[in-house]
Amino acid sequence: MKPVNIFRISRITDEELFNIAEKHEANDYVNHRTPVHEISSLRILVDAMIEKGISVSEADGFYFGFIIPQIGKEFDLLKVTGKYCLNIELKSQDVTEEQIAAQLRKNRHYLTLLGRKMMLFTVVTDTLTCYKLTDDDRLVPTELREITRAVKKCNAAFHGRIDKLFRASEYLISPGRDPEKFLQKQYFLTPAQDHVKSELLKDIQGIKECAFYHITGRPCTGKTLLLYDIAAQLSETGRTLMVSMREPAEGLTVIDAAIDALDIIDASGIRSAAFIGSYKYILVDESLRLHRYVFEMICRAAEKNKQICIFSTDPSAVLTNTEKEQDIIGRIRSLGLAGEYELSEKLRMNMELYTFMLKMKHLNARTEKTYEFEHVSVNYASDVDEARRIIGYFRDKEYVFINAHITADDPFADLAEDFSSHHVAGREYDRVVMLMDSSFRYDDNGYLKGIPEPDPELLYPNLFYQGITRVRDRLAIVVMKNLELLRKILSIID
């Protein structure tokens, strides 16, 4: 998306013609369509600023309707210089000051990443009532004259692609990695997460009997953060149990200690139905990894004690034949669910990486956009020694090695930061390096396949996919002793 001159585009009042011209000026063909009332609000503001002395050239450099990629956060008007970041939100009719303040505070949260001095305003265009958010987060009335002065300060505006200034990964928090931010609510849910949360909490309200709910979504749609966010809110009305599939990370123990009515345990700690009988709410993350016996125990306890139980799953994350045979997702759906909610595939992760992952999973996958894959590195090693050297090179650059190459005598197990695909489920890392060897191949239809050896229990493509979906910013692939596999992967970036 490129900046536009808001005087020039606001001269077009016809909705269809405005959208054609604005999208051409902004080089933005994936953004939303601007409705007529927003076009009218923009024109009213621009006309008023022109009357206050803004020149046509000073109306240059505005990003109109910019949405942070993958996050879904939208800004009406943004102008960025080397020193300042100016944000003006437009309202076509009166809204409460509480709503205005909440929006501008949320905007500040996202714009802080730019490292500029922020000037945040809202204009109610039918009355030209103006507000600003002060440096100490207070909403105060102001005048249009102050907004025009702010525009004049922003002459040397940034004219590049604004999405290059924002990295979605900077806004993502993990409860286990960022417990302080989680406890202080220094995060916002994506629109998809927010929608699922509001629908689920609305459905739960007033329920006095046992009820089962199911949240489902593909990797990196934010299921874990959403579930912990819901758990924290539910704990305000009743004792809440969060069940993890592994021993809680250190960060989760911090959250457990800080919220009195919330307990976080791993599934192996559930010894009996009586143990969970004292809770009002039971939430289970990565539920498909539950042993069938524990799953049935939780369900019996919930029915007996009239508890509300929320399961979260990713249908693509089945890693073993045992998990496939247990079919926990099928068992969840057979419970007579009171509600099932799917997180959209508008992912919180880097879409360049997501597109590369889709193509790795299926070479012929159709994608909406082509990328140069500048955040992906593909490497080749002719033997174990070379593979170890290359992996070590990336680890020195703060990549985390996730190992889907699992053998009885694994030559990579001694790496200090070695993780298996099982142990990284639900976690996120800025940089990831992964190994692919003769355990992997592509079939005649371009689908990634795995051989049944050395362990027929493991689903190798799923293990690999589980690992690479943990990355937020940069991915390195090391192909070892498999030139045909290398040729196929390089065809993605060619």
Residue pairs with C-beta under 8 A, 6 or more apart in sequence:
1 26
1 27
1 28
1 31
1 63
1 66
1 161
1 162
1 163
2 25
2 26
2 27
2 28
2 159
2 160
2 161
2 162
3 26
3 60
3 61
3 62
3 63
3 79
3 157
3 158
3 159
3 162
4 22
4 25
4 26
4 62
4 63
4 64
5 25
5 56
5 59
5 60
5 61
5 62
6 42
6 46
6 59
6 62
6 64
6 77
7 46
7 50
7 56
7 59
8 25
8 56
8 59
9 18
9 21
9 22
9 25
9 42
9 64
10 39
10 42
10 43
10 46
10 47
11 43
12 18
12 21
12 39
13 39
13 40
13 43
15 34
15 35
15 36
15 39
18 34
18 39
19 33
19 34
22 28
22 34
22 64
23 29
23 31
26 63
26 64
31 65
31 66
31 67
32 65
32 67
34 64
34 65
37 92
38 65
38 76
38 90
38 92
40 92
40 125
41 90
41 91
41 92
41 125
42 64
42 90
44 125
44 126
44 128
45 88
45 90
45 123
45 125
46 54
46 59
48 128
48 144
49 59
49 144
49 147
49 148
49 151
52 144
52 145
52 148
53 148
54 148
54 151
54 152
58 151
58 152
58 155
59 151
60 157
61 79
61 154
61 157
61 158
61 159
62 77
62 78
62 79
62 157
63 75
63 77
63 78
63 79
63 80
63 162
64 76
64 77
65 74
65 75
65 76
66 74
66 75
66 78
66 162
67 73
67 74
67 75
68 74
68 110
68 163
68 166
68 168
68 171
69 163
69 166
69 168
69 351
70 168
70 190
70 346
70 347
70 348
70 349
70 350
70 351
71 110
71 166
71 168
71 171
71 190
71 348
72 190
72 191
72 192
72 346
73 106
73 107
73 110
73 188
75 87
75 89
75 107
76 87
76 88
76 89
76 90
77 86
77 87
77 88
77 89
77 90
78 85
78 86
78 87
78 162
79 85
79 86
79 151
79 154
79 157
80 86
80 114
80 116
80 154
80 157
80 158
80 162
80 165
81 116
81 153
81 154
81 155
81 156
81 157
81 158
82 116
82 156
82 158
83 116
83 117
84 116
84 117
84 118
84 119
84 150
84 153
84 154
85 111
85 114
85 116
85 117
85 118
85 119
86 119
86 121
86 150
86 151
86 153
86 154
87 104
87 107
87 111
87 118
87 119
87 120
87 121
88 121
88 122
88 123
88 147
89 100
89 103
89 104
89 107
89 121
89 122
89 123
90 122
90 123
90 125
91 100
91 122
91 123
91 124
91 125
92 124
92 125
92 126
93 124
93 126
94 124
94 126
94 127
94 129
95 124
97 131
97 139
100 122
100 131
100 139
101 133
101 139
103 122
104 120
104 121
104 122
104 131
104 133
104 139
105 133
105 137
106 188
107 120
108 118
108 120
108 133
108 137
109 186
109 188
110 166
110 171
110 188
111 118
111 120
112 118
113 165
113 166
113 167
113 170
113 171
114 165
119 132
119 150
119 153
120 132
120 133
121 130
121 131
121 132
121 133
121 142
121 146
121 147
121 150
122 130
122 131
122 132
123 129
123 130
123 131
123 144
123 147
124 130
128 144
129 141
130 141
130 142
130 143
130 144
130 146
130 147
131 139
131 140
131 141
131 142
132 139
132 140
132 142
132 146
132 147
133 139
134 140
158 165
167 350
167 473
168 348
168 349
168 350
168 472
169 349
169 350
169 430
169 472
169 473
171 187
171 188
171 348
172 222
172 225
172 348
172 349
172 428
172 472
173 181
173 182
173 186
173 187
173 225
174 224
174 225
174 251
174 427
174 428
175 182
175 224
175 225
175 228
175 251
175 252
175 255
176 248
176 249
176 250
176 251
176 252
176 427
177 249
177 251
177 427
177 428
178 187
178 251
179 251
179 252
179 254
179 255
179 258
180 186
180 254
181 187
182 228
182 232
182 251
182 255
183 254
183 255
183 258
183 259
187 225
189 197
189 222
189 225
189 226
189 229
190 222
190 346
190 348
192 221
192 222
192 343
192 344
192 346
193 221
193 222
193 225
193 226
193 229
193 343
196 215
196 226
196 341
196 342
196 343
197 226
197 229
197 230
199 339
199 341
200 213
200 215
200 230
200 310
200 339
200 341
201 230
201 233
203 213
203 338
203 339
204 211
204 213
204 234
204 308
207 308
207 338
208 306
209 306
210 302
210 303
210 305
210 306
210 307
210 308
210 309
211 308
211 309
211 338
211 339
212 299
212 302
212 309
212 310
212 311
212 332
212 335
212 336
212 337
212 338
213 308
213 309
213 310
213 311
213 337
213 338
213 339
213 340
213 341
214 310
214 311
214 312
214 313
214 332
214 333
214 337
214 339
214 340
214 341
215 223
215 226
215 227
215 310
215 311
215 312
215 313
215 340
215 341
215 342
215 343
216 223
216 312
216 313
216 314
216 315
216 329
216 340
216 341
216 342
216 343
217 223
217 314
217 342
217 343
217 344
217 345
218 314
218 315
218 316
218 343
218 345
218 347
219 314
219 316
219 317
219 347
219 465
219 466
219 469
220 347
220 348
220 349
220 354
220 428
220 469
221 343
221 344
221 345
221 346
221 347
221 348
222 343
222 348
223 285
223 312
223 314
223 343
223 426
224 285
224 286
224 312
224 426
226 312
226 343
227 242
227 283
227 285
227 310
227 312
228 242
228 255
230 283
230 310
231 240
231 242
231 262
231 281
231 283
232 255
232 259
232 262
234 240
234 280
234 281
234 283
235 259
235 260
235 261
235 262
235 281
236 261
237 280
238 261
238 279
238 280
238 281
239 261
239 263
239 278
239 279
239 280
239 281
240 261
240 262
240 263
240 279
240 280
240 281
240 282
240 283
241 262
241 263
241 265
241 276
241 279
241 281
241 282
241 283
242 262
242 263
242 264
242 265
242 283
242 285
243 265
243 266
243 267
243 270
243 282
243 283
243 284
243 285
243 298
244 252
244 264
244 265
244 266
244 267
244 285
244 286
244 426
245 266
245 267
245 285
245 286
245 289
245 290
245 425
245 426
246 266
246 423
247 266
248 256
248 264
248 265
248 266
249 427
252 264
253 264
255 262
255 264
256 262
256 263
256 264
263 279
267 284
267 289
267 290
267 291
267 294
269 275
270 276
270 294
270 297
270 298
272 297
273 297
273 298
273 300
273 301
273 304
274 301
276 282
276 298
276 301
276 305
276 307
277 301
277 304
277 305
279 307
280 307
280 308
281 307
281 308
281 309
281 310
282 298
282 301
282 302
282 307
282 308
282 309
282 310
283 309
283 310
283 312
284 290
284 298
284 309
284 310
284 311
284 312
285 312
285 426
286 312
286 313
286 314
286 317
286 425
286 426
287 295
287 311
287 312
287 313
287 328
287 329
287 332
288 313
288 314
288 315
288 317
288 318
288 323
288 326
288 328
288 329
289 323
289 328
289 425
290 298
290 328
291 326
292 326
292 328
292 331
295 328
295 331
298 309
299 309
299 335
301 307
302 308
302 309
311 332
313 328
313 329
313 332
315 329
316 462
316 465
317 425
317 462
317 466
318 324
318 459
318 462
319 421
319 422
319 425
319 458
319 459
319 462
319 463
319 466
320 457
320 458
320 459
321 456
321 457
321 458
321 459
322 457
324 459
333 340
347 354
349 469
349 471
349 472
350 375
350 472
350 473
351 369
352 371
352 373
352 374
352 375
352 376
353 375
353 376
353 471
353 473
353 475
355 367
355 369
355 371
356 371
356 373
356 376
356 475
356 492
356 493
357 465
357 468
357 469
358 365
358 367
359 365
359 367
359 492
360 448
360 468
360 489
360 492
361 447
361 448
361 461
361 465
362 446
362 447
362 448
363 442
363 446
363 447
363 488
363 491
363 492
364 445
364 446
372 493
373 492
373 493
375 473
375 474
375 475
376 474
376 475
376 476
376 477
376 493
377 394
377 474
377 475
377 476
377 477
378 476
378 477
378 479
378 486
378 489
378 490
378 493
379 390
379 476
379 477
379 478
379 479
380 478
380 479
380 480
380 483
380 486
381 387
381 389
381 390
381 478
381 479
381 480
381 481
382 480
382 481
383 480
383 481
384 411
384 412
384 480
386 480
387 412
387 435
387 478
387 480
388 411
388 412
388 415
390 478
391 401
391 412
391 415
391 433
391 435
391 478
392 415
394 401
394 431
394 433
394 476
395 401
395 415
395 417
395 433
397 431
398 430
398 431
399 431
399 432
399 433
399 474
399 476
400 417
400 419
400 429
400 431
400 432
400 433
401 412
401 415
401 417
401 418
401 419
401 432
401 433
401 434
401 435
402 419
402 420
402 421
402 424
402 429
402 432
402 433
402 434
402 467
402 468
402 470
403 410
403 412
403 413
403 415
403 418
403 419
403 420
403 421
403 434
403 435
403 467
404 420
404 421
404 434
404 435
404 436
404 439
404 460
404 463
404 464
404 466
404 467
405 412
405 435
405 436
405 437
405 439
405 480
406 420
406 454
406 455
406 458
406 463
407 454
407 455
408 454
408 455
412 418
412 435
420 463
421 463
421 464
421 466
421 467
422 463
422 466
424 466
424 467
424 470
425 466
427 470
428 470
428 471
428 472
429 470
429 471
429 472
430 471
430 472
430 473
430 474
431 471
431 473
431 474
431 475
431 476
432 467
432 468
432 470
432 471
432 474
432 475
432 476
433 475
433 476
433 477
433 478
434 464
434 467
434 468
434 475
434 476
434 477
434 478
435 478
435 480
436 464
436 477
436 478
436 479
436 480
436 482
436 485
436 489
437 479
437 480
437 481
437 482
438 451
438 481
438 482
439 450
439 451
439 453
439 460
440 448
440 449
440 450
440 451
440 460
440 461
440 464
440 482
440 485
441 448
441 449
441 450
441 451
441 482
441 484
441 485
442 448
442 449
442 485
442 488
443 449
448 461
448 464
448 465
449 460
449 461
450 458
450 459
450 460
450 461
450 463
450 464
451 460
468 475
477 489
479 485
479 486
479 489
